[in-house]
Amino acid sequence: MVHLFTAQSPNGHKVSITLEELGLPYDITVVDLGKSAQKEPWFLAINPNGRIPALTDELPDKTPISLFESGSIQQYLIDNYDPEHKLSYPKGSKEYYETNNWLFFQNAGVGPMQGQANHFIRYSLASVPIPYAIDRYKNETRRLYRTVDNSLALSGSNYLVGDKCTIADIALWCWVNSAKFSEIDLTEFPTLQIWHKRMASRPAVQKGYNVPSGDDLNKVLDEPEKLERLLASNKAWIAHGLKQDAQK
């Protein structure tokens, strides 16, 4: 009964990769952001915030449930579908709480900061670039990357918590994987770069990353004409969304 509503984005990939790592069957609806499908009544009934990803399911007593916010969805999935703790640690353990540390770190820090960096680097609707905004969000993202890099180096672990891939690793990887798009050089963070490659080598990560199929931002960066078309298309729906939000 698990049904994922998503689009090709880091936050959407968090959930599809988690589902693939758990080996859980699921249905997919691709939400057409370019046509503002995320603002249509049918989708707002699932996620009143009008963002992807979202997920619907049934609880054990057959009660239907709708979930939104990527981190919340990930926590739901391991609570309900990870009895063997493939991607988690037992509740109440030290590692359980440490995993939550990094999951919230990503959702409250890396995602918002890098997302704003992307906006002002790639999608700004201002007539000229705004250097202060670019530097502010890009350097804060770099600071957060450095925090992870230092932690991984100090712990000597292959993953964020213990020696196991968790939902926190998945959440962070999805954004670190688009560092190049955010004009961040991963060679500045050698331990993080090794971790990124280790995560990328996992078959379920690669499978979930391709849900849904579409342009890989890292590859599009090497194709100027395709990149220009992609940015123009994304800017158009961002501008439309800003106009809608200003009216309400």
KOLPA-604905 format. One record per residue (C-alpha): residue number from 1; x, y, z; chain. Coordinates in steps of 0.02 Angstrom, whole numbers, plus 32768, in hexadecimal, padded with zeros to 4 digits. Layout:
<atom num="NUM" X="X" Y="Y" Z="Z" cadena="A"/>
...
This chain:
<atom num="1" X="8000" Y="8000" Z="8000" cadena="A"/>
<atom num="2" X="8098" Y="8074" Z="8007" cadena="A"/>
<atom num="3" X="8085" Y="80FC" Z="7F84" cadena="A"/>
<atom num="4" X="810D" Y="817E" Z="7F66" cadena="A"/>
<atom num="5" X="80E6" Y="8227" Z="7F18" cadena="A"/>
<atom num="6" X="8189" Y="8272" Z="7EDD" cadena="A"/>
<atom num="7" X="81F0" Y="82CF" Z="7E5D" cadena="A"/>
<atom num="8" X="82A8" Y="82CB" Z="7E34" cadena="A"/>
<atom num="9" X="82F4" Y="832B" Z="7EC5" cadena="A"/>
<atom num="10" X="8365" Y="8308" Z="7F5C" cadena="A"/>
<atom num="11" X="82D1" Y="8302" Z="7FD2" cadena="A"/>
<atom num="12" X="8272" Y="828B" Z="7F63" cadena="A"/>
<atom num="13" X="830B" Y="821C" Z="7F51" cadena="A"/>
<atom num="14" X="8318" Y="820B" Z="800E" cadena="A"/>
<atom num="15" X="8276" Y="81A9" Z="8010" cadena="A"/>
<atom num="16" X="828D" Y="8142" Z="7F72" cadena="A"/>
<atom num="17" X="833C" Y="810D" Z="7FAB" cadena="A"/>
<atom num="18" X="82F9" Y="80E0" Z="8058" cadena="A"/>
<atom num="19" X="8271" Y="8076" Z="8007" cadena="A"/>
<atom num="20" X="82F0" Y="801F" Z="7F98" cadena="A"/>
<atom num="21" X="8368" Y="7FFF" Z="8029" cadena="A"/>
<atom num="22" X="82D9" Y="7FAF" Z="808A" cadena="A"/>
<atom num="23" X="82A6" Y="7F47" Z="7FF3" cadena="A"/>
<atom num="24" X="81F5" Y="7F86" Z="8006" cadena="A"/>
<atom num="25" X="817E" Y="7F81" Z="7F71" cadena="A"/>
<atom num="26" X="8129" Y="8027" Z="7F4C" cadena="A"/>
<atom num="27" X="80C6" Y="8084" Z="7ECA" cadena="A"/>
<atom num="28" X="80FE" Y="812A" Z="7E82" cadena="A"/>
<atom num="29" X="80A5" Y="81C5" Z="7E46" cadena="A"/>
<atom num="30" X="8118" Y="8245" Z="7DF5" cadena="A"/>
<atom num="31" X="80DE" Y="82F3" Z="7E27" cadena="A"/>
<atom num="32" X="80F5" Y="836C" Z="7D95" cadena="A"/>
<atom num="33" X="813F" Y="8404" Z="7DEB" cadena="A"/>
<atom num="34" X="8148" Y="8461" Z="7D46" cadena="A"/>
<atom num="35" X="808A" Y="845C" Z="7D3C" cadena="A"/>
<atom num="36" X="8075" Y="8486" Z="7DF6" cadena="A"/>
<atom num="37" X="8028" Y="83DC" Z="7E18" cadena="A"/>
<atom num="38" X="8066" Y="83EC" Z="7ECB" cadena="A"/>
<atom num="39" X="7FE9" Y="847B" Z="7EE3" cadena="A"/>
<atom num="40" X="7F52" Y="841D" Z="7EA0" cadena="A"/>
<atom num="41" X="7EC8" Y="83EA" Z="7F1B" cadena="A"/>
<atom num="42" X="7EE7" Y="8330" Z="7F08" cadena="A"/>
<atom num="43" X="7F9C" Y="8344" Z="7F40" cadena="A"/>
<atom num="44" X="7F79" Y="83C5" Z="7FC7" cadena="A"/>
<atom num="45" X="7F03" Y="8344" Z="8014" cadena="A"/>
<atom num="46" X="7F9E" Y="82D8" Z="802C" cadena="A"/>
<atom num="47" X="801A" Y="8361" Z="8056" cadena="A"/>
<atom num="48" X="7FCC" Y="8407" Z="8087" cadena="A"/>
<atom num="49" X="8078" Y="8458" Z="8076" cadena="A"/>
<atom num="50" X="8078" Y="843A" Z="7FBA" cadena="A"/>
<atom num="51" X="8128" Y="83F1" Z="7FAF" cadena="A"/>
<atom num="52" X="8172" Y="8349" Z="7F81" cadena="A"/>
<atom num="53" X="818C" Y="82C4" Z="7FBB" cadena="A"/>
<atom num="54" X="80EE" Y="827F" Z="8007" cadena="A"/>
<atom num="55" X="80BB" Y="81CE" Z="8030" cadena="A"/>
<atom num="56" X="801A" Y="8171" Z="8053" cadena="A"/>
<atom num="57" X="8008" Y="80CB" Z="80AB" cadena="A"/>
<atom num="58" X="7F9A" Y="8067" Z="8121" cadena="A"/>
<atom num="59" X="7FC1" Y="804B" Z="81D9" cadena="A"/>
<atom num="60" X="7FB7" Y="7F99" Z="821C" cadena="A"/>
<atom num="61" X="7F00" Y="7FB6" Z="824E" cadena="A"/>
<atom num="62" X="7EDA" Y="7FEA" Z="8199" cadena="A"/>
<atom num="63" X="7ECE" Y="80A4" Z="81C4" cadena="A"/>
<atom num="64" X="7F09" Y="8108" Z="812C" cadena="A"/>
<atom num="65" X="7F95" Y="8184" Z="814C" cadena="A"/>
<atom num="66" X="7FE2" Y="8210" Z="80E6" cadena="A"/>
<atom num="67" X="8092" Y="824B" Z="810D" cadena="A"/>
<atom num="68" X="80FB" Y="82DD" Z="80D5" cadena="A"/>
<atom num="69" X="81A9" Y="8324" Z="80FC" cadena="A"/>
<atom num="70" X="8234" Y="82B0" Z="80C3" cadena="A"/>
<atom num="71" X="8280" Y="8292" Z="816F" cadena="A"/>
<atom num="72" X="81D7" Y="8269" Z="81BB" cadena="A"/>
<atom num="73" X="81B4" Y="81EE" Z="812E" cadena="A"/>
<atom num="74" X="825D" Y="819B" Z="8148" cadena="A"/>
<atom num="75" X="823C" Y="8188" Z="8202" cadena="A"/>
<atom num="76" X="8191" Y="813F" Z="81DF" cadena="A"/>
<atom num="77" X="81DA" Y="80BF" Z="8167" cadena="A"/>
<atom num="78" X="825B" Y="807D" Z="81E1" cadena="A"/>
<atom num="79" X="81DE" Y="807C" Z="826F" cadena="A"/>
<atom num="80" X="8166" Y="8012" Z="820B" cadena="A"/>
<atom num="81" X="81D2" Y="7FB1" Z="818F" cadena="A"/>
<atom num="82" X="827F" Y="7F9B" Z="81DB" cadena="A"/>
<atom num="83" X="826A" Y="7F1A" Z="8266" cadena="A"/>
<atom num="84" X="8317" Y="7ED4" Z="8240" cadena="A"/>
<atom num="85" X="8365" Y="7F82" Z="824F" cadena="A"/>
<atom num="86" X="83B2" Y="7F82" Z="81A2" cadena="A"/>
<atom num="87" X="83B4" Y="8041" Z="81A1" cadena="A"/>
<atom num="88" X="8399" Y="8067" Z="8258" cadena="A"/>
<atom num="89" X="83C7" Y="803D" Z="830B" cadena="A"/>
<atom num="90" X="8353" Y="8001" Z="8396" cadena="A"/>
<atom num="91" X="82EE" Y="808B" Z="83E8" cadena="A"/>
<atom num="92" X="833C" Y="80C8" Z="8488" cadena="A"/>
<atom num="93" X="83ED" Y="809A" Z="8455" cadena="A"/>
<atom num="94" X="8478" Y="811B" Z="844D" cadena="A"/>
<atom num="95" X="8485" Y="80FF" Z="8391" cadena="A"/>
<atom num="96" X="83CB" Y="811D" Z="837A" cadena="A"/>
<atom num="97" X="83D8" Y="81CB" Z="83C2" cadena="A"/>
<atom num="98" X="847A" Y="81EF" Z="8364" cadena="A"/>
<atom num="99" X="8424" Y="81C1" Z="82C2" cadena="A"/>
<atom num="100" X="839C" Y="823F" Z="82EB" cadena="A"/>
<atom num="101" X="8423" Y="82C2" Z="8309" cadena="A"/>
<atom num="102" X="8462" Y="82B2" Z="8257" cadena="A"/>
<atom num="103" X="83B6" Y="829E" Z="820A" cadena="A"/>
<atom num="104" X="837D" Y="8343" Z="8257" cadena="A"/>
<atom num="105" X="8425" Y="8392" Z="822C" cadena="A"/>
<atom num="106" X="8403" Y="836D" Z="8176" cadena="A"/>
<atom num="107" X="834C" Y="839D" Z="8173" cadena="A"/>
<atom num="108" X="8362" Y="843E" Z="81D7" cadena="A"/>
<atom num="109" X="840F" Y="846F" Z="819A" cadena="A"/>
<atom num="110" X="845A" Y="8427" Z="80FC" cadena="A"/>
<atom num="111" X="83B7" Y="841D" Z="8098" cadena="A"/>
<atom num="112" X="8379" Y="84CE" Z="80B7" cadena="A"/>
<atom num="113" X="8425" Y="851F" Z="80A7" cadena="A"/>
<atom num="114" X="8458" Y="84C2" Z="800A" cadena="A"/>
<atom num="115" X="83AB" Y="84DB" Z="7FC2" cadena="A"/>
<atom num="116" X="83BC" Y="8597" Z="7FD7" cadena="A"/>
<atom num="117" X="846B" Y="8590" Z="7F8D" cadena="A"/>
<atom num="118" X="8422" Y="8537" Z="7EF5" cadena="A"/>
<atom num="119" X="839A" Y="85BA" Z="7EE5" cadena="A"/>
<atom num="120" X="840F" Y="8650" Z="7EE3" cadena="A"/>
<atom num="121" X="8494" Y="85F9" Z="7E79" cadena="A"/>
<atom num="122" X="8421" Y="85A7" Z="7DF9" cadena="A"/>
<atom num="123" X="836F" Y="85E6" Z="7E08" cadena="A"/>
<atom num="124" X="8373" Y="869A" Z="7E43" cadena="A"/>
<atom num="125" X="82F1" Y="8707" Z="7DEF" cadena="A"/>
<atom num="126" X="8353" Y="87A5" Z="7E18" cadena="A"/>
<atom num="127" X="8394" Y="8805" Z="7D81" cadena="A"/>
<atom num="128" X="8447" Y="87F4" Z="7DC0" cadena="A"/>
<atom num="129" X="849B" Y="8775" Z="7E33" cadena="A"/>
<atom num="130" X="8496" Y="879B" Z="7EEE" cadena="A"/>
<atom num="131" X="8547" Y="8773" Z="7F2D" cadena="A"/>
<atom num="132" X="851B" Y="8786" Z="7FE5" cadena="A"/>
<atom num="133" X="848E" Y="8706" Z="7FDA" cadena="A"/>
<atom num="134" X="84F9" Y="868D" Z="7F75" cadena="A"/>
<atom num="135" X="858B" Y="869A" Z="7FEE" cadena="A"/>
<atom num="136" X="851C" Y="868F" Z="8087" cadena="A"/>
<atom num="137" X="84C6" Y="85ED" Z="8059" cadena="A"/>
<atom num="138" X="8556" Y="859B" Z="7FFD" cadena="A"/>
<atom num="139" X="85D0" Y="85B8" Z="808C" cadena="A"/>
<atom num="140" X="8553" Y="857E" Z="810E" cadena="A"/>
<atom num="141" X="853D" Y="84DE" Z="80A9" cadena="A"/>
<atom num="142" X="85FA" Y="84CB" Z="80A4" cadena="A"/>
<atom num="143" X="85FF" Y="84E1" Z="8161" cadena="A"/>
<atom num="144" X="857F" Y="8457" Z="8177" cadena="A"/>
<atom num="145" X="85DF" Y="83E5" Z="8101" cadena="A"/>
<atom num="146" X="867B" Y="8408" Z="8167" cadena="A"/>
<atom num="147" X="861F" Y="83D6" Z="8205" cadena="A"/>
<atom num="148" X="85F8" Y="832C" Z="81BA" cadena="A"/>
<atom num="149" X="86A6" Y="831A" Z="8170" cadena="A"/>
<atom num="150" X="86F6" Y="8339" Z="821A" cadena="A"/>
<atom num="151" X="867E" Y="82C3" Z="8272" cadena="A"/>
<atom num="152" X="869E" Y="8235" Z="81F8" cadena="A"/>
<atom num="153" X="8759" Y="824E" Z="8204" cadena="A"/>
<atom num="154" X="8754" Y="824F" Z="82C2" cadena="A"/>
<atom num="155" X="86E5" Y="81B4" Z="82D1" cadena="A"/>
<atom num="156" X="8740" Y="8150" Z="824D" cadena="A"/>
<atom num="157" X="8698" Y="8103" Z="821F" cadena="A"/>
<atom num="158" X="865B" Y="80DD" Z="8170" cadena="A"/>
<atom num="159" X="85B2" Y="812D" Z="8197" cadena="A"/>
<atom num="160" X="856A" Y="81B9" Z="8201" cadena="A"/>
<atom num="161" X="853B" Y="8148" Z="8292" cadena="A"/>
<atom num="162" X="8597" Y="80A8" Z="82B9" cadena="A"/>
<atom num="163" X="85C5" Y="803E" Z="8222" cadena="A"/>
<atom num="164" X="8518" Y="8034" Z="81D4" cadena="A"/>
<atom num="165" X="84C0" Y="809A" Z="814F" cadena="A"/>
<atom num="166" X="8428" Y="80EE" Z="819E" cadena="A"/>
<atom num="167" X="839F" Y="8161" Z="8163" cadena="A"/>
<atom num="168" X="8410" Y="81F1" Z="819A" cadena="A"/>
<atom num="169" X="8496" Y="81BC" Z="811D" cadena="A"/>
<atom num="170" X="8412" Y="81B0" Z="8095" cadena="A"/>
<atom num="171" X="83CB" Y="825C" Z="80BB" cadena="A"/>
<atom num="172" X="8475" Y="82AF" Z="80BB" cadena="A"/>
<atom num="173" X="84B6" Y="8254" Z="8021" cadena="A"/>
<atom num="174" X="8426" Y="8291" Z="7FB6" cadena="A"/>
<atom num="175" X="845E" Y="8345" Z="7FD0" cadena="A"/>
<atom num="176" X="851A" Y="8328" Z="7FD1" cadena="A"/>
<atom num="177" X="8503" Y="82D0" Z="7F2B" cadena="A"/>
<atom num="178" X="84CE" Y="8376" Z="7EDE" cadena="A"/>
<atom num="179" X="8561" Y="83D7" Z="7F26" cadena="A"/>
<atom num="180" X="85A5" Y="83FB" Z="7E77" cadena="A"/>
<atom num="181" X="84FF" Y="844B" Z="7E46" cadena="A"/>
<atom num="182" X="8513" Y="84BB" Z="7EE0" cadena="A"/>
<atom num="183" X="85C5" Y="84E8" Z="7EA9" cadena="A"/>
<atom num="184" X="8611" Y="848E" Z="7F3D" cadena="A"/>
<atom num="185" X="86B3" Y="842D" Z="7F22" cadena="A"/>
<atom num="186" X="86AC" Y="8389" Z="7F82" cadena="A"/>
<atom num="187" X="876A" Y="8378" Z="7F7C" cadena="A"/>
<atom num="188" X="8769" Y="83FC" Z="8005" cadena="A"/>
<atom num="189" X="871E" Y="8376" Z="8076" cadena="A"/>
<atom num="190" X="8784" Y="82D7" Z="8058" cadena="A"/>
<atom num="191" X="8732" Y="8267" Z="80DA" cadena="A"/>
<atom num="192" X="8685" Y="829E" Z="80A4" cadena="A"/>
<atom num="193" X="86B5" Y="827D" Z="7FF0" cadena="A"/>
<atom num="194" X="86E7" Y="81CA" Z="801A" cadena="A"/>
<atom num="195" X="8643" Y="81B3" Z="8078" cadena="A"/>
<atom num="196" X="85E3" Y="81F8" Z="7FE2" cadena="A"/>
<atom num="197" X="8635" Y="817A" Z="7F6D" cadena="A"/>
<atom num="198" X="8614" Y="80EC" Z="7FE6" cadena="A"/>
<atom num="199" X="855C" Y="8119" Z="7FEE" cadena="A"/>
<atom num="200" X="8551" Y="812E" Z="7F31" cadena="A"/>
<atom num="201" X="8594" Y="807C" Z="7F1A" cadena="A"/>
<atom num="202" X="84FD" Y="8031" Z="7F71" cadena="A"/>
<atom num="203" X="8487" Y="7FE3" Z="7EEE" cadena="A"/>
<atom num="204" X="83E9" Y="801D" Z="7F49" cadena="A"/>
<atom num="205" X="842B" Y="80D0" Z="7F4E" cadena="A"/>
<atom num="206" X="8445" Y="80D0" Z="7E92" cadena="A"/>
<atom num="207" X="839C" Y="807F" Z="7E73" cadena="A"/>
<atom num="208" X="8340" Y="80FA" Z="7EE4" cadena="A"/>
<atom num="209" X="839F" Y="818D" Z="7E99" cadena="A"/>
<atom num="210" X="8352" Y="8165" Z="7DF0" cadena="A"/>
<atom num="211" X="82A0" Y="8171" Z="7E35" cadena="A"/>
<atom num="212" X="8257" Y="81C4" Z="7DD5" cadena="A"/>
<atom num="213" X="82C3" Y="81C2" Z="7D3A" cadena="A"/>
<atom num="214" X="82FE" Y="8268" Z="7CF6" cadena="A"/>
<atom num="215" X="8393" Y="82D9" Z="7CDE" cadena="A"/>
<atom num="216" X="8425" Y="82BB" Z="7D56" cadena="A"/>
<atom num="217" X="8458" Y="836A" Z="7D8E" cadena="A"/>
<atom num="218" X="850F" Y="8338" Z="7D9B" cadena="A"/>
<atom num="219" X="8510" Y="82FF" Z="7CE5" cadena="A"/>
<atom num="220" X="84A7" Y="8390" Z="7CA5" cadena="A"/>
<atom num="221" X="852B" Y="8408" Z="7CE6" cadena="A"/>
<atom num="222" X="859D" Y="83C9" Z="7C5A" cadena="A"/>
<atom num="223" X="8518" Y="83E9" Z="7BD6" cadena="A"/>
<atom num="224" X="8501" Y="84A7" Z="7BCB" cadena="A"/>
<atom num="225" X="846A" Y="84A8" Z="7B57" cadena="A"/>
<atom num="226" X="840B" Y="8425" Z="7BBC" cadena="A"/>
<atom num="227" X="8439" Y="847F" Z="7C5D" cadena="A"/>
<atom num="228" X="83F7" Y="8524" Z="7C18" cadena="A"/>
<atom num="229" X="8351" Y="84D3" Z="7BEA" cadena="A"/>
<atom num="230" X="8342" Y="847F" Z="7C93" cadena="A"/>
<atom num="231" X="8366" Y="851E" Z="7CF4" cadena="A"/>
<atom num="232" X="82EE" Y="8582" Z="7C89" cadena="A"/>
<atom num="233" X="8264" Y="8503" Z="7CA5" cadena="A"/>
<atom num="234" X="8282" Y="84FE" Z="7D60" cadena="A"/>
<atom num="235" X="828A" Y="85BB" Z="7D6D" cadena="A"/>
<atom num="236" X="81E1" Y="85C7" Z="7D16" cadena="A"/>
<atom num="237" X="8185" Y="855B" Z="7D95" cadena="A"/>
<atom num="238" X="81E3" Y="85AB" Z="7E26" cadena="A"/>
<atom num="239" X="81AC" Y="8656" Z="7DE9" cadena="A"/>
<atom num="240" X="80FA" Y="8618" Z="7DD7" cadena="A"/>
<atom num="241" X="80FD" Y="85D1" Z="7E86" cadena="A"/>
<atom num="242" X="8141" Y="8673" Z="7ED0" cadena="A"/>
<atom num="243" X="80B7" Y="86D4" Z="7E7A" cadena="A"/>
<atom num="244" X="8032" Y="865D" Z="7EBE" cadena="A"/>
<atom num="245" X="8079" Y="8664" Z="7F6E" cadena="A"/>
<atom num="246" X="807B" Y="8722" Z="7F6C" cadena="A"/>
<atom num="247" X="7FC3" Y="8727" Z="7F40" cadena="A"/>
<atom num="248" X="7F88" Y="86B9" Z="7FCF" cadena="A"/>
